[in-house]
Amino acid sequence: MAKSVRFDRNLESLLEEAAHTLGVSQSELIREAIAEKCRKVLKPPLIQSLAPFIGRIKSKGGRARNSGAAFKRTLLEKKAR
C-alpha cells in the first residue's frame, strides 16, 4: 500500500545520507523506522510481559523479610529531620 509523506529539506537530506550510509533504499529505511516506532508505541504493558515469571520464584525471604520495617524507620527518620 502506498502512502505519501512530505519532508522538509533537512529531513530529506538526513534520510538520503542515512540510507546511503546503511546501504539501503530510502523506502526501506522509512519502513524499518516506522515499524520500530510502532512496536515501541504498541508494546505490551510490563505486567503482561512479566506474567509468565510472576510467582515462579520461591524464597525464604532472607533480608527482604524485614524490608518493610526498615523502610518505615527510614521514612520516620526523614520526617523527624
Buried (B, 14 or more C-beta within 10 A) or exposed (E): EEEEEEEEEEEEEEBEEEBEEEEBEBEEBBEEEEEEEEEEEEEEEEEEEEEEEEEEEEEEEEEEEEEEEEEEEEEEEEEEE
